[in-house]
């Protein structure tokens, strides 16, 4: 970016502004590069240079509406950034003021504003900083307010603002590019999810139309099933009887006896797996469903090691990683009240886990497992379709919001590019130099 040409210009004539409670402040002002304005000030117990810098944060207005005031003129060559001393930093009540103010709205600035925060400090000649003393702070605030109000009345203020916007436009273009790339990626994700939600609705509709395959009745003969701890040590033999098939669609109730284990267990597809229209995974509850609608509310809960268990085990999406010894530790809860429970003792939990695994494998080995899963999918098809439609509605709204934001960021980028490629604002710019000797106003 090419800066505006620098021309030699005489300083403005002395101007006096009133500082209520502090007398009169004499100022000389001149324009600097990048839309900044130098104010050389002199008054009772205050002298130095303030620089008014129009600024706007990323995402703020393209043409700045706020300014920050820097204490001191050009950066010294010995350093850079906030900590480096600047030439002609203001001396107020014998205290050197360093740093800069927070953003200030020139239209409404007043002494009640809190613009001298941690970025403005008192600095010693050795470089140590401390809080600005109250007396120096009050006079500094009054001078800043007077300077900013004077700046707001400048005839070249519009040109200064455009020059400042132009000087930072390249940085803002980079920021807008980052935001555009982020929004484009998020928008693509949302659109992929919209396509998946539409596909889910079609899958559920197809499942509803699909013929239900036959499901086998309960096998009358009991099965003897070994159960093993996660360390591979046998824990005994379980007698497993199928009591009911289809107590809820896709679910089989087993009666289990043996090795300090008594009671009923209900096995079926994972209750929480909505990744496909036909549910995958496994869900085993301790007991038999108490109603024809909810497999989580159970009767005849299982007893292991003399402890009555409640709740269940959800294993989502896939079942091919279940073996007689893994997963090694599965949930077992003891009911405390109608809605509260706590973890079962460790030994009880270990024995319950050793039963859950072979029961899951027994269910998975059924020849009609696929038919059971289809039945479970049909039973919850209405809920699944409603959830998919609700999700699709949310995704449409998110798509619209992201599209709107993307449009705004692209428009802002175009405005910054126009600032970079358009003509430079016409300004008479004075080179940065050291402090000028001033005399107090008569």
PEWO-V102726 format. One record per residue. N is the residue number from 1. RES is the residue in three letters. SS is DSSP state (H for helix, E for strand, - for the rest). PHI is phi in whole degrees, -180 to 180 (999 if undefined). D_FIRST is the distance of its C-alpha to the first C-alpha in Angstrom with 2 decimals. Layout:
N RES SS PHI D_FIRST
N RES SS PHI D_FIRST
This chain:
1 UNK - 999 0.00
2 UNK - -91 3.79
3 UNK - -76 6.36
4 UNK - -61 9.58
5 UNK - -61 12.08
6 UNK - -92 14.54
7 UNK - -120 18.07
8 UNK - -70 21.35
9 UNK - -145 23.21
10 UNK - -73 26.56
11 UNK - -67 27.06
12 UNK - -65 28.49
13 UNK - -63 32.26
14 UNK - -59 34.04
15 UNK E -127 34.30
16 UNK E -108 36.92
17 UNK E -127 36.77
18 UNK E -85 39.66
19 UNK E -114 39.78
20 UNK - -53 42.83
21 UNK - 88 45.14
22 UNK - -130 43.18
23 UNK E 91 43.49
24 UNK E -121 40.70
25 UNK E -114 37.12
26 UNK E -96 35.71
27 UNK E -131 31.95
28 UNK E -119 29.47
29 UNK E -131 25.98
30 UNK E -155 22.72
31 UNK E -87 19.10
32 UNK - -115 16.52
33 UNK H -66 12.75
34 UNK H 64 11.26
35 UNK H 79 14.33
36 UNK - -85 16.86
37 UNK E -131 20.21
38 UNK E -89 22.59
39 UNK E -125 26.29
40 UNK E -90 28.83
41 UNK E -121 32.06
42 UNK E -150 35.71
43 UNK E -158 38.79
44 UNK - -68 42.00
45 UNK - 65 41.36
46 UNK E -152 37.58
47 UNK E -159 34.95
48 UNK E 143 31.41
49 UNK E -127 27.79
50 UNK E -115 26.26
51 UNK E -121 22.58
52 UNK E -90 21.94
53 UNK E -120 18.93
54 UNK E -62 18.36
55 UNK E -146 18.13
56 UNK - -143 18.82
57 UNK - -75 20.04
58 UNK - -57 19.28
59 UNK - 89 21.28
60 UNK - -84 21.42
61 UNK - -62 20.61
62 UNK - -63 17.19
63 UNK - -91 17.46
64 UNK - -57 18.88
65 UNK - -116 22.60
66 UNK E -129 23.21
67 UNK E -132 22.35
68 UNK E -122 23.13
69 UNK E -109 24.55
70 UNK E -97 23.87
71 UNK E -92 26.83
72 UNK - 106 25.95
73 UNK - -89 23.20
74 UNK - -70 20.85
75 UNK E -63 21.34
76 UNK - -72 23.96
77 UNK - -71 23.20
78 UNK - -77 26.10
79 UNK - -167 24.45
80 UNK - -150 21.76
81 UNK - 87 21.95
82 UNK - -63 24.56
83 UNK - -76 27.43
84 UNK - -73 26.07
85 UNK - -68 27.61
86 UNK E -119 25.67
87 UNK - -69 26.83
88 UNK - 58 29.13
89 UNK - -63 29.63
90 UNK - -60 32.12
91 UNK E -107 35.78
92 UNK E -124 37.85
93 UNK - 52 41.63
94 UNK - 77 41.10
95 UNK E -109 38.78
96 UNK E -82 35.22
97 UNK E -99 32.90
98 UNK E -127 30.07
99 UNK E 108 27.43
100 UNK E -161 26.16
101 UNK - -85 27.60
102 UNK - -71 27.37
103 UNK - -62 25.58
104 UNK E -125 27.36
105 UNK - -88 27.94
106 UNK - -63 27.97
107 UNK - -73 30.39
108 UNK - -126 33.04
109 UNK - -61 32.57
110 UNK - -153 35.93
111 UNK - -65 37.75
112 UNK - -77 39.03
113 UNK - -71 35.62
114 UNK - -106 35.20
115 UNK - -104 31.70
116 UNK - -96 32.82
117 UNK - -105 33.10
118 UNK - -68 32.97
119 UNK - -82 29.43
120 UNK E -120 31.05
121 UNK E -139 33.78
122 UNK E -88 35.91
123 UNK E -124 35.09
124 UNK - -87 37.63
125 UNK - -63 37.08
126 UNK - -83 37.81
127 UNK - 98 34.97
128 UNK - -75 37.26
129 UNK E -119 36.31
130 UNK E -155 38.58
131 UNK - -62 38.80
132 UNK - -67 38.37
133 UNK - -58 41.93
134 UNK H -58 43.02
135 UNK H -63 43.44
136 UNK H -66 40.02
137 UNK H -63 38.48
138 UNK H -63 40.13
139 UNK H -70 38.96
140 UNK H -62 35.37
141 UNK H -60 35.32
142 UNK H -63 36.70
143 UNK H -67 34.08
144 UNK H -61 31.17
145 UNK H -59 32.72
146 UNK H -64 33.19
147 UNK H -66 29.63
148 UNK H -66 28.11
149 UNK H -65 30.57
150 UNK H -64 29.71
151 UNK H -59 25.95
152 UNK H -65 26.84
153 UNK - -95 28.57
154 UNK - -64 25.79
155 UNK - -69 25.39
156 UNK - -98 21.59
157 UNK H -60 21.37
158 UNK H -61 19.90
159 UNK H -65 17.01
160 UNK H -62 16.56
161 UNK H -65 16.62
162 UNK H -68 14.03
163 UNK H -65 11.64
164 UNK H -65 12.59
165 UNK H -63 12.23
166 UNK H -65 8.68
167 UNK H -66 7.94
168 UNK H -103 10.03
169 UNK H -62 9.42
170 UNK H -63 8.25
171 UNK H -64 11.43
172 UNK H -68 13.42
173 UNK H -62 12.73
174 UNK H -62 14.11
175 UNK H -62 16.94
176 UNK H -64 17.79
177 UNK H -61 17.93
178 UNK H -64 20.36
179 UNK H -66 22.38
180 UNK H -63 22.61
181 UNK H -63 23.85
182 UNK H -64 26.30
183 UNK H -67 27.63
184 UNK H -62 28.04
185 UNK H -65 30.08
186 UNK H -66 32.14
187 UNK H -65 32.73
188 UNK H -64 33.98
189 UNK H -61 36.32
190 UNK H -63 37.66
191 UNK H -69 38.30
192 UNK H -64 40.08
193 UNK H -68 42.18
194 UNK H -63 42.94
195 UNK H -63 44.23
196 UNK H -66 46.32
197 UNK H -66 47.77
198 UNK H -64 48.76
199 UNK H -63 50.33
200 UNK H -63 52.23
201 UNK H -62 53.68
202 UNK H -66 54.87
203 UNK H -63 56.36
204 UNK H -66 58.27
205 UNK H -61 59.58
206 UNK H -66 60.76
207 UNK H -65 62.43
208 UNK H -61 64.33
209 UNK H -78 65.71
210 UNK - -71 66.60
211 UNK - -70 70.26
212 UNK - -78 71.12
213 UNK - -65 72.64
214 UNK - -68 75.86
215 UNK - -113 75.83
216 UNK - -74 78.70
217 UNK - -71 81.11
218 UNK - -59 81.53
219 UNK - -77 83.12
220 UNK - -75 86.49
221 UNK - -81 86.84
222 UNK - -73 85.22
223 UNK E -107 82.90
224 UNK E -105 83.07
225 UNK E -124 79.63
226 UNK E -72 78.92
227 UNK E -127 76.24
228 UNK E -131 74.49
229 UNK - -73 72.43
230 UNK - -63 68.90
231 UNK - -87 70.49
232 UNK - 87 72.71
233 UNK - -81 75.90
234 UNK E -61 78.10
235 UNK E -115 78.75
236 UNK E 133 81.50
237 UNK E -120 82.23
238 UNK E -102 81.21
239 UNK E -98 83.36
240 UNK E -116 81.03
241 UNK E -120 82.47
242 UNK E -81 80.63
243 UNK E -97 81.70
244 UNK E -145 79.60
245 UNK E -120 77.16
246 UNK - 87 74.99
247 UNK - -54 75.59
248 UNK - -131 72.06
249 UNK - -51 70.65
250 UNK - 86 69.77
251 UNK - -117 71.32
252 UNK E -121 74.36
253 UNK E -98 76.44
254 UNK E -115 78.00
255 UNK E -103 80.80
256 UNK E -121 80.43
257 UNK E -144 83.16
258 UNK - 133 83.52
259 UNK - 58 82.42
260 UNK - 61 82.14
261 UNK E -128 80.21
262 UNK E -142 81.62
263 UNK E 126 80.31
264 UNK E -113 78.22
265 UNK E -137 74.69
266 UNK E -117 72.74
267 UNK E -120 70.38
268 UNK E -169 67.94
269 UNK - -63 64.33
270 UNK - -59 61.56
271 UNK - -67 61.47
272 UNK - -104 57.73
273 UNK - -87 56.52
274 UNK - -112 54.84
275 UNK - -70 52.76
276 UNK - -139 55.14
277 UNK - -63 57.58
278 UNK - -94 60.42
279 UNK - -65 60.12
280 UNK - -110 59.97
281 UNK - 69 60.68
282 UNK E -139 63.68
283 UNK E -134 64.76
284 UNK E -120 68.05
285 UNK E -107 69.48
286 UNK E -82 72.34
287 UNK - 115 75.09
288 UNK E -105 75.71
289 UNK E -54 73.60
290 UNK - -80 75.38
291 UNK - -140 74.44
292 UNK - -88 73.63
293 UNK - -123 70.00
294 UNK - -121 68.50
295 UNK - -78 68.92
296 UNK - -85 67.65
297 UNK - -90 70.69
298 UNK E -119 73.50
299 UNK E -112 77.22
300 UNK - 58 79.35
301 UNK - -61 76.56
302 UNK - -71 77.03
303 UNK E -115 78.74
304 UNK E -129 77.69
305 UNK - 55 79.47
306 UNK - 79 81.10
307 UNK E -105 77.73
308 UNK E -83 76.91
309 UNK - -103 73.38
310 UNK E -140 71.05
311 UNK - 88 67.70
312 UNK E -176 66.62
313 UNK E -123 64.34
314 UNK E -107 61.40
315 UNK E -122 60.14
316 UNK - -81 57.29
317 UNK - 68 56.38
318 UNK - -138 58.26
319 UNK - -127 61.69
320 UNK - -77 61.98
321 UNK - -98 61.15
322 UNK - -86 64.28
323 UNK E -132 67.10
324 UNK - -61 70.29
325 UNK - -120 68.43
326 UNK E -146 64.86
327 UNK - -61 62.94
328 UNK - -80 64.72
329 UNK - -129 64.46
330 UNK - -116 64.64
331 UNK - -71 64.82
332 UNK - -145 68.14
333 UNK E -117 68.47
334 UNK E -112 71.44
335 UNK E -72 71.70
336 UNK - -101 72.04
337 UNK - -162 72.19
338 UNK - -58 71.43
339 UNK - -128 67.65
340 UNK - -126 67.34
341 UNK E -156 67.88
342 UNK E -142 67.30
343 UNK E -67 67.06
344 UNK - -72 70.37
345 UNK - -56 71.77
346 UNK H -58 70.32
347 UNK H -66 73.50
348 UNK H -66 73.82
349 UNK H -63 70.22
350 UNK H -64 70.74
351 UNK H -69 73.91
352 UNK H -62 72.32
353 UNK H -62 69.46
354 UNK H -68 72.08
355 UNK H -88 73.55
356 UNK H -59 70.33
357 UNK H -64 69.30
358 UNK H -66 72.53
359 UNK H -64 72.74
360 UNK H -61 69.27
361 UNK H -65 70.34
362 UNK H -63 73.59
363 UNK H -65 71.75
364 UNK H -65 69.28
365 UNK - -84 72.27
366 UNK - -62 73.80
367 UNK - -68 74.18
368 UNK - -104 73.10
369 UNK H -56 69.93
370 UNK H -61 67.77
371 UNK H -65 70.04
372 UNK H -63 69.77
373 UNK H -67 65.97
374 UNK H -63 66.10
375 UNK H -61 68.48
376 UNK H -64 66.16
377 UNK H -65 63.22
378 UNK H -64 65.32
379 UNK H -64 66.45
380 UNK - -105 62.94
381 UNK H -60 61.47
382 UNK H -62 61.31
383 UNK H -65 59.46
384 UNK H -64 57.09
385 UNK H -66 56.32
386 UNK H -63 55.74
387 UNK H -63 53.40
388 UNK H -66 51.43
389 UNK H -67 51.20
390 UNK H -65 50.09
391 UNK H -64 47.42
392 UNK H -62 46.27
393 UNK H -63 46.02
394 UNK H -63 43.89
395 UNK H -67 41.60
396 UNK H -63 41.21
397 UNK H -64 40.16
398 UNK H -64 37.69
399 UNK H -60 36.32
400 UNK H -63 35.89
401 UNK H -65 34.16
402 UNK H -66 31.70
403 UNK H -63 31.02
404 UNK H -64 30.29
405 UNK H -64 27.91
406 UNK H -62 26.13
407 UNK H -62 25.83
408 UNK H -65 24.33
409 UNK H -67 21.68
410 UNK H -66 20.73
411 UNK H -65 20.60
412 UNK H -63 18.39
413 UNK H -61 15.96
414 UNK H -62 15.97
415 UNK H -65 15.36
416 UNK H -68 12.21
417 UNK H -62 10.96
418 UNK H -62 12.15
419 UNK H -63 10.22
420 UNK H -70 6.82
421 UNK H -96 8.49
422 UNK - -79 10.70
423 UNK - -68 11.16
424 UNK - -70 10.03
425 UNK - -61 13.14
426 UNK - -79 15.59
427 UNK - -135 16.23
428 UNK - -93 18.26
429 UNK - -103 16.76
430 UNK - -99 19.22
431 UNK - -60 18.50
432 UNK - -69 19.59
433 UNK - -153 23.14
434 UNK - -74 26.45
435 UNK - -66 28.83
436 UNK - -99 30.59
437 UNK - -69 34.34
438 UNK - -123 35.49
439 UNK - -114 38.95
440 UNK - -61 40.38
441 UNK - -65 41.12
442 UNK - -68 44.68
